[in-house]
Amino acid sequence: MDSGSGIEVDIQVWTIVFRTLLTYLLILVILRIMGKREIGELSVLDLVVFVMLAEIAVFSIEEPDKSLVHALIPMTLLLIIQRLSAFLSLKSQNFREWFDGTPTFIIKHGKVDEYEMKKQRYNFNDLLIQLREKEIYSIQDVDYAILEPNGKLSVLQKDENDSDHSSGYSAILIADGKIQYDSLQRVKKNKSWLLNELKKKGYESEKDISFCSLDEQGELFIDQKNEYE
């Protein structure tokens, strides 16, 4: 390789380094202007903006021959769109609900709203994971659970003096009308025992049950299927 080619490669490398640093600073400034809320709580619109910013950043770095203006213009436009949508969200509830969505009650008065879960494509695994993240290990300890537009779960626990309140981990015996045989085996129970317990409480089949768990005190928690449909 001759000296001319070597100098050309060096210039290209330094151009990429410069563009990387400049793009980093530009995105950092844009995120700061967008506000702290955008970093901690991503709405659908925020997610789209961030993905597009990432794509533009890659373009500006991988195409050193292209003018930085080609990256700066769409970045600025995205910032204007985001700020305008934030302003409209403050002024119009209808706009805010359309763009950000509305909170959804997953549990009301201790009862799971299976119909809303299906609408939100939200399953029991999602619910239990988010409850465990809040150090809640049993659905029957929850009075209200609200799925926020950003995907977070807000939970109001039952009063500790509530007679329905339990302690410890609960084994999931039925989820979405299907018996969880692994859990039954862990608590040393079988299908016949479970169906008999359901019949005692007026349920003819596991298919009538949205969710059923057994706590450490041997108490069954049962949520009937499609109660809110």
C-alpha positions as CSV (number, residue, x, y, z in Angstrom):
1,M,0.0,0.0,0.0
2,D,1.5,3.4,-1.0
3,S,1.7,6.4,1.3
4,G,-1.2,8.1,-0.4
5,S,-3.6,5.2,0.3
6,G,-2.3,5.0,3.9
7,I,-3.1,8.7,4.4
8,E,-6.6,8.2,2.9
9,V,-7.3,5.3,5.3
10,D,-6.2,7.4,8.3
11,I,-8.4,10.2,7.3
12,Q,-11.4,7.9,6.9
13,V,-10.7,6.4,10.3
14,W,-10.5,9.8,12.0
15,T,-13.7,10.8,10.1
16,I,-15.5,7.8,11.6
17,V,-14.2,8.6,15.1
18,F,-15.3,12.2,14.8
19,R,-18.7,11.3,13.5
20,T,-19.2,8.7,16.2
21,L,-18.4,11.2,18.9
22,L,-20.5,13.9,17.3
23,T,-23.4,11.6,16.8
24,Y,-23.2,10.5,20.4
25,L,-23.3,14.1,21.7
26,L,-26.2,14.9,19.4
27,I,-28.3,12.0,20.6
28,L,-27.3,12.8,24.2
29,V,-28.5,16.4,23.7
30,I,-31.7,15.2,22.1
31,L,-32.5,12.8,24.9
32,R,-31.9,15.6,27.5
33,I,-34.2,17.9,25.6
34,M,-36.9,15.2,25.4
35,G,-36.8,15.0,29.2
36,K,-36.2,12.5,32.0
37,R,-39.6,10.9,31.5
38,E,-38.6,9.5,28.1
39,I,-35.6,7.7,29.5
40,G,-37.4,6.0,32.4
41,E,-40.8,5.3,30.8
42,L,-41.0,4.4,27.1
43,S,-44.3,5.0,25.3
44,V,-44.9,3.5,21.8
45,L,-44.0,6.9,20.3
46,D,-40.8,7.2,22.4
47,L,-39.7,3.7,21.3
48,V,-40.2,4.5,17.6
49,V,-38.2,7.8,18.1
50,F,-35.3,5.9,19.8
51,V,-35.2,3.2,17.2
52,M,-35.1,5.7,14.4
53,L,-32.4,7.7,16.2
54,A,-30.3,4.5,16.4
55,E,-30.8,3.8,12.7
56,I,-29.8,7.4,11.8
57,A,-26.8,7.2,14.0
58,V,-25.6,4.0,12.3
59,F,-26.1,5.7,8.9
60,S,-24.1,8.7,9.8
61,I,-21.2,6.6,11.1
62,E,-21.1,4.0,8.3
63,E,-21.4,6.5,5.5
64,P,-18.6,8.9,6.1
65,D,-18.8,10.2,2.5
66,K,-22.3,11.5,3.2
67,S,-22.8,14.9,4.7
68,L,-23.7,15.1,8.4
69,V,-26.6,17.3,7.3
70,H,-28.3,14.1,6.0
71,A,-28.3,12.8,9.6
72,L,-28.9,16.1,11.4
73,I,-32.1,17.0,9.5
74,P,-34.0,13.7,10.4
75,M,-32.8,13.9,14.0
76,T,-34.0,17.4,14.4
77,L,-37.3,16.5,12.8
78,L,-37.8,13.6,15.2
79,L,-37.1,15.9,18.1
80,I,-39.7,18.3,16.8
81,I,-42.3,15.5,16.4
82,Q,-41.6,14.2,19.9
83,R,-41.8,17.7,21.5
84,L,-45.0,18.5,19.6
85,S,-46.6,15.2,20.6
86,A,-45.7,15.8,24.2
87,F,-47.3,19.2,24.1
88,L,-50.5,17.8,22.5
89,S,-50.6,15.1,25.1
90,L,-50.6,17.7,27.8
91,K,-53.4,19.7,26.1
92,S,-55.6,16.9,24.9
93,Q,-56.7,13.8,26.8
94,N,-58.0,12.2,23.6
95,F,-54.7,12.6,21.9
96,R,-52.8,11.3,25.0
97,E,-55.0,8.2,25.2
98,W,-54.7,7.5,21.4
99,F,-50.9,7.8,21.5
100,D,-50.0,6.5,24.9
101,G,-52.9,4.2,25.6
102,T,-54.8,4.0,28.9
103,P,-54.2,2.0,32.1
104,T,-55.9,-1.4,32.3
105,F,-57.2,-3.1,35.4
106,I,-55.7,-6.6,35.5
107,I,-57.0,-7.3,39.0
108,K,-60.0,-5.6,40.6
109,H,-61.1,-6.3,44.1
110,G,-58.8,-9.3,44.1
111,K,-60.3,-10.8,41.0
112,V,-58.3,-11.3,37.8
113,D,-59.9,-9.7,34.7
114,E,-59.0,-12.4,32.2
115,Y,-60.9,-10.6,29.4
116,E,-58.7,-7.5,29.7
117,M,-55.6,-9.7,29.9
118,K,-56.4,-11.2,26.5
119,K,-57.1,-7.8,25.0
120,Q,-53.7,-6.6,26.1
121,R,-52.0,-9.9,25.1
122,Y,-50.9,-10.2,28.7
123,N,-50.6,-13.7,30.2
124,F,-50.3,-15.1,33.7
125,N,-46.5,-15.6,33.4
126,D,-46.2,-11.8,32.7
127,L,-48.4,-11.0,35.7
128,L,-46.6,-13.3,38.1
129,I,-43.1,-12.1,37.0
130,Q,-44.1,-8.5,37.6
131,L,-45.6,-9.3,40.9
132,R,-42.5,-11.1,42.0
133,E,-40.4,-8.1,41.0
134,K,-42.5,-6.2,43.6
135,E,-41.9,-9.1,46.2
136,I,-45.5,-10.3,45.9
137,Y,-45.6,-14.0,45.5
138,S,-49.4,-14.7,45.5
139,I,-52.2,-13.2,43.5
140,Q,-54.6,-13.4,46.4
141,D,-52.4,-10.8,48.2
142,V,-53.4,-8.2,45.5
143,D,-56.4,-6.0,45.7
144,Y,-55.8,-4.0,42.5
145,A,-53.2,-4.5,39.8
146,I,-53.1,-1.9,37.0
147,L,-51.1,-2.4,33.8
148,E,-49.8,1.1,32.9
149,P,-49.5,2.3,29.2
150,N,-45.7,1.9,29.5
151,G,-46.0,-1.8,30.5
152,K,-45.3,-1.4,34.2
153,L,-47.6,-2.9,36.7
154,S,-48.9,-0.8,39.6
155,V,-50.1,-2.9,42.5
156,L,-52.2,-2.2,45.6
157,Q,-52.0,-5.0,48.1
158,K,-54.8,-6.2,50.4
159,D,-54.9,-5.0,53.9
160,E,-52.9,-7.4,56.1
161,N,-55.9,-7.7,58.4
162,D,-57.9,-9.0,55.5
163,S,-59.0,-12.6,56.2
164,D,-58.2,-13.5,52.6
165,H,-54.6,-12.3,52.9
166,S,-52.0,-15.1,52.8
167,S,-48.3,-15.4,53.3
168,G,-45.6,-17.4,51.5
169,Y,-45.4,-18.7,48.0
170,S,-48.4,-20.1,46.2
171,A,-48.3,-23.1,43.8
172,I,-50.1,-22.5,40.5
173,L,-52.5,-25.4,39.9
174,I,-54.6,-24.0,37.0
175,A,-53.7,-21.2,34.6
176,D,-56.0,-20.3,31.7
177,G,-58.2,-23.3,32.3
178,K,-55.3,-25.8,32.1
179,I,-54.1,-27.9,35.0
180,Q,-50.4,-27.4,35.9
181,Y,-49.3,-30.9,36.6
182,D,-45.8,-30.0,37.6
183,S,-47.1,-27.8,40.4
184,L,-49.6,-30.5,41.5
185,Q,-46.8,-32.9,41.8
186,R,-44.7,-30.5,43.8
187,V,-47.5,-30.0,46.4
188,K,-48.1,-33.8,46.4
189,K,-51.6,-33.6,45.0
190,N,-53.3,-35.1,41.9
191,K,-55.9,-34.2,39.4
192,S,-58.7,-36.1,41.2
193,W,-58.0,-34.2,44.4
194,L,-58.0,-30.9,42.5
195,L,-61.3,-31.6,40.6
196,N,-62.9,-32.7,43.9
197,E,-61.9,-29.5,45.6
198,L,-63.3,-27.5,42.7
199,K,-66.6,-29.3,42.9
200,K,-66.8,-28.5,46.6
201,K,-66.7,-24.8,45.6
202,G,-69.3,-25.2,42.8
203,Y,-67.0,-25.6,39.7
204,E,-67.6,-28.5,37.4
205,S,-64.4,-28.4,35.4
206,E,-60.9,-26.8,35.4
207,K,-61.9,-25.2,32.1
208,D,-64.2,-22.9,34.2
209,I,-61.2,-21.6,36.1
210,S,-59.0,-18.7,34.9
211,F,-56.5,-19.1,37.7
212,C,-56.1,-21.4,40.8
213,S,-53.3,-21.5,43.3
214,L,-52.6,-23.3,46.6
215,D,-50.8,-21.4,49.4
216,E,-48.6,-22.7,52.2
217,Q,-51.6,-22.9,54.5
218,G,-53.4,-25.2,52.2
219,E,-55.9,-22.6,51.0
220,L,-57.1,-22.5,47.4
221,F,-57.4,-19.2,45.6
222,I,-59.8,-19.5,42.6
223,D,-60.6,-17.0,40.0
224,Q,-63.4,-17.9,37.7
225,K,-62.9,-17.7,33.9
226,N,-64.4,-14.8,31.9
227,E,-66.0,-13.1,34.9
228,Y,-65.7,-9.6,33.3
229,E,-66.5,-10.6,29.7
